[in-house]
């Protein structure tokens, strides 16, 4: 079944000719880096990225002492939400469920301001999942006013809700290590696109996409009522799509053509530096795609390298670089973590709202379980762990994103840097974005940047004491 679908996906894809990201002058996309590694970073043995889901900074860390949090965003200019007529709501609309109806746990009127989620719901409770799509997100941010998160959403007042994050284990780690409070997701919208930006600092392309998935206008209107299109009018894939290698076989879908832009994995491999993308449930998902059964609780579009031709074409490349959570734990315990690795928890353990058994607390437990395993392992003394979310999940944040390009950056998200080199309970106010992680890896290993965005970004190395 897989081979049949793969042939369909590859047929007619042709060369990917669009400029998905702009290469800095003098760089070649398909060559290994010639840049020199930063000697100050030579003592770093391993960089590990723990990539959680769908929470904004204010939503989880908005009350963190000393951080640029909700207390700094209580002026009408940054908190007031405007309604369909463009005027401020008198009161926010009731909290709604994304599948219809109201969330009866939230009682009484809600003022037009950020509100405390507890005691209506706790960190361990499931909530609805606010809309988080490319064009909608742009409208929600509204040129930095951040005043359209409710009216452009699907869950009433929910995007304005925040938790007391002080009960989180990650909060305690932020107090001990470093919390970055000016870290922005690199792209507007959801997980698919932001995983791509973590991988290639670029937006995937789909030239000559079927009209059924192409935007009808500049607002991204799709052909299905109430849904956005997957592809822009000029051929960029910005909303969730499946790839031909790893996908839910129970769904009828159009596959994104194999992408050929360079990834951070290519840069590392071409320079002989080992790396792995570990994903919880990966082995089961591979088997399910082949068997025609859906893997429960697995998000196929969270596996960015499976969209790229290098991995579609090569079983050896997949076996070397794409592995399961069990492989990561074995590598951690054996002291065999590679110089660069990524870890992606499955749905119920990655903080994604709206999924069965998923909650902030469940994601907190999983993230800290991985961190503790590394801390207890033989490589901790020279390891840097970066914990962040892929995107805001439709939740509001008061800080206007920095000016960028048509794809981002977008809403501020939490980011922690946990390492023997970041101890001391520091709050880093440096402006970062998702590709600042790539910039850090590039500086450590002497790799050429992948696009202008990571070339210009501040490196997360600034958060370290070296």
N, C-alpha and C positions, 0 to 999 in steps of 0.2 A: 504493500500500500504506500509506504513512504517513497519508494523509488518512482512509483507512478505519479504521485502528487508532485514530487520534485521535478520530474520532466515537464509537467504542465507549468510549474512556476518558472522554470528556466526558459521555456520556449518564448521567444519574442521579447525577452528582457533587453537584449542587446547591450551595448556599452552604456555604462552609467556616465552620461556626459555632462550632467548639471554640476554647477559649482556649489556643492553642499556646504562647503566652508572655504574660506579664502586662505590659501597657503601664503605664509610670509615670503617676501621677496628672497630669492636665492635658495629656497628649500625645495627639495625634490620629494614628492609624496612617497615614492616607493624605495627610498634608500634609507639605510640605517643612519643614525645621528653621527655627526662629526664633532658635535659640541663636547667640550671637556666637562667632566663631572665636577661639581663643586667640592673642593677638598674639605670644606668644613663639615660636609655631610657624610664623609667617608666612614665615620664611626657608626652610622646607621646600618644595621644588618638587614632588617626586614621592615617593610611598610605593609600594613594590613588595613584594608578599607572594609568596614562593616556598614552595609548599606540598608538602612531601615526604610520605612514607608510613611509618606502622606501626613506630615505634621509640620506646622509652621513654628517659628521660634516663639512667638508670643503665646501660642497655644499650649506649649509645654514648659518653656523657660521664661515666660513673661514676667514672673515674680522673682526671678533669681537676683539676689542682692548684688548691687553694683553693675548689673547688666543694663543695656538699653532696652528696657522692658515696657510693660503696659503703662506703668506710672508716667513714663515719658510721652505716652501717646494718648493721653486723655483729653487733649484739646479737641474741639469740634472739627478742626481741620483734618485730623488724622483718624478719628473714630466714628464720626457721624455717617450713617449709611443713608443713601438717598434711594427713593422709591421709583416706580415706573415713570412718574412725572418729573423726575429730576430734583424733587424737593425732599428735604429730610423727613424720614418717618417720624411720626409723633411717638409711636412705640414700635418696636420691631415685630414683625409677624411671628406667629407661634412656631416653635421648632417642629419641623416636618420630617417624615421618613422619606428616604429617597425613592421608595417603591409606592408611595402614596399614603395619605393619612397623616395624622399628627402624632408626635411622640408624647404620650400622655404622662410621662415621667416629669415633664417640665410644666410646673403649675404657675398660674398668674401671669401678669403682664411683664414684658421684658423691655427695659429701657433701651433707648437707641445708643448703645455703648457696649464695649466688651463685657461679658458677664461670666461669673464663676460657674462652671459646670456642676460642681458638687454643691449640695448633696443630691441633686436630681440624678446624676450619674457619677460613677467613680472611675478611677483609672482602670479598674478591672472589668468595667462594663462595656458591652458592645454598643456602638452608636451607629447612626446612619452614615453614609458616605457622601459628603458634599461633592457636587460636580467639580471635576478638575480636568478641563479640556482646553486646548490651545487657544482658540479665539475667545472663548468665554473668559479665560484667565486674563487675557489682555484687557478685556472690557472691565473686569472686576478691579484691576489695578488702576485703570482710568488715568493714565499719565501720572501715576504716583500719588493720586488722591486716596487710593484704596477705599473708595466709598461705594463700590458697587458689588461687594461680595455677597450681599443678601439678595438683592433684586435680580442679579444674574445667576443666582444659585438655584438649587432644587430642594433645599432643606430648611427653608425659613431662616430663623435667627441662628441656626447652629454654627455657621462659619465664625460668628463672633464669640463663641464659647471658648473658655480656656480652663486648664486644670491647675491645681496647686501641685506643681511638679516636685516639690520638696520631698515627697514620699518615694520618689524614684531612686533606684540604685544608680542610674546614670547621673542623677543630680549629685549624689554623693561623690561620684568620680569626677564630675565637673568641679566640685569644691576642692578636690585633691590635686587635679591636673589642670587642664586649660579648656576654657569654654570660649569659642569664637562667637561673638554676638553681631557680626556684620557679614555673615556668610549667606549667599543667595543661590537659589537653584539656577542653573545655567540656562534653562529653557522654560518658556511658558508651557503650561499644560501639565500632562500627566507623566506616568512612570516610563512608558515606552520611549518618549523623546529624551527624557533626562538620563535614562540608562545609556542611550546612544551618546549623549554629550559626555558622560563619564568615560565612555569607551573610545570615541574618536574626535571629541570636541567639534562635532558636526551634526547636521541634520540629514537623515537618510533621504534618498531620492527615488522617485518612481516616475521616470519619463513615460509618456503615453499611457498613463494609468486609465483603467476603465472609467467611463463617465459616472458610473454608479457610486464611485468613492471619491470623486473630485468635487471640491467646493463649487457651489453654484454662484457664489458672490464673495466679496471681500470680507464678509462677516463669517465665512466658513460654513454657511448653510449646507447641510447634507441632504441626501435624497430620502432619508428616513425621517419621519416627523419627529421633531424634538431632539434630533441628534446632529452633531457636527460631522462634517466630512473628514475623511482620513488624510486626504492629499490636497495641497494647495493648487490653485489654478495653474501655477508654473512648475508643478511637479515635485514638491517636497512633501514627504510623509511626516505629518506632525501629530497625528493622533494614532491610537493603538492599532497596530497591525501584527499579524502573525507572520513568521518566516517559514520557508519551506523545509527547514531541518527539524525543528522542534515545535510542535503545535498541538492544540486540542483537536484530535481527529473527529470529534463528534459534531463539530461546527462546520457549516458551509462558509467559506471565507476566501477572499482574494489575498494571495501571498505577496509580501514585499519582495521584489527581485533581489538576488544576492548583491550585497553592497561590496564595493571594491576600494573604498577610501582606506587609508592607513589607520590602524588602531594603535592604542598604547601597547597592545599585545604584539603587534607587528614590530614596533620600534624596539621592544625588549628582546623579542626572538631574534631579530636581525643583528642584534649586538651580542647575542649569546647569553642573555640574562634570563634565568628561569622565572616563570610566573604561573599562577593558577587562578581561575575563577571558580570558587567553590559555591555550590548552591544546594540548599537543603531540599531533598526530594528529587535531585537531578537524575539519579539512576532509574528511579521509578518512572519519571516522565519520559525518558528515552524509550524505555520498554513499552510505555503506554502508547506513544506515538506509533510505534511499529505494530502494536497489536490492535489499534483502532479504539482503544478505551481511553477515557479522560483520566488524568492523574488528579485525584482529589487534592484540593488545597494548594495546587501548584500554579504559579503565574508564569506562563510560557513567555510573555513579553518582558519578563525581568531577566532574560538571558541574552544580553546584547550581542555577544560574540557569535551566537548561532545564526545571526543575520548576514554574516560576512562570508564571502566566497572562499576565503582561505580555509575556513572551518567546515563549510558545507562540502568542499571537495576532498578534504583529507581526514580520514578516520584517525590517522596518527596524530594530527594536530589536535583533534578533539580529545583523544585519550590523554595527551600530554597536558593540556591546559584547561579542560572543562571537567570538573570533578564534583563529587558529592560531599555533603557535610561530614559523613563518616571518614572520608579520606582526609579532610582537614583536621579532625580530631587526632587521627593517627599520626599525621605529619607534625602537629603541634607537640604531641607527647614524645615523638621520636626526635625532636629537634630538627625536623626537615622542612619547616616552612620555607618556601622560596623567597627570594628578595622582594618580590611584589606579589600580593595576593588580595583577592576580593572575596567577601562572604555575603551571600544573599539568603536570608531566612525565607521559609515558605510563608504562605498567607497568614495563618493563625498565629505566627510568631514574629511578624515584622512590623506590627503597629498599625497595619492598614485598617481603617474603619470600615464597618459594614460587612466584613467577612465573618462567617461562623467561627465562634470561639476566639475571635481576634479582639485584642484590646491593647491599650498602651502598656498596661502592666505585663501582659504576656510577651510583648515585644521587648520590654525592659528586661524581663527574666532571660530571654534568649540572648539578647545582645551581651548582657553581663556574664552569662554562662560561657560564651566564647572568649570574652575578655579575660575572665578568671582562668580559663584553661591556658591561655597564652601566658598570663602572669605566673602561673605555676609551672610552666614549661621551661626548658633549658635555654630558650632564645630570648627571653623577656628582657635581659639586660641591655640589648641593643635594638629593641623593636619600637616602632611607632605605630599606634593604632589610631585610625581616624574613624569616628562614628558620626554619621549624618543621615538625614533622610533624603530620599530622591527628589521629593517635591512637597509642597504644602498641603496637598490633599483637599484643596478648596477652602482651607481655613485662613482667616484673616491674619495679617500682621501689619503693624502701624508704620513700618519703615518703607519709604519709597525705594524701589530698586534702582541701582545705578543705570545710567544711560548706556545702552549697548547697541544691538542690531535688531533686525526684525524677529529674531528668535528668542531673545532674552538679553541679560539676565532677568529673572522674575523674583517672586516673593522670597523673603528671608526665611531660612530654615536653621534648625539647631545643628551645631557641629562641635564635637569634642575631639581634642588631641590628647591621647593618653599614652604616656611613655615615661621611662626614667629621665628623658630629656625635657619633660614638660611638667614636672612636679612643682607644686607650690601654690595651687589654687589661683591661677592667673586668669583674668578675663582679657582676651585679645580683641581689640576694637579695629583691627586691620580689615579692610574690605576684601572679602574673598568671594568666590563662586565655585560651583562644582568643579570646573576645570582647573581650579587652584590645586586640586589633588594631583591632576596630571602634571602641572607645572612642577610640583614638588618631586614627583617621580622622575621627571625629565632632568631636573637639576641634580638629583642624587646620582643618576646613572649616565649623565652626559648624552641625553637624547634630544633630537631636534623636536621642536613643537609641531603639533598636528595641524594647527590653524592659527589665525591671527588672535583668536580669543585666548587660547592658552598661552600664546606667546606674550600677550599683554598682561595676563592675570598675575596677581600677587601669589607667590608660592606659600603654601602652608608651612614651609620651613621657617617662616617668620615666627611661628608660634612656639618654636623650640628654643631651648637654652643650650647652645653649642659653643 
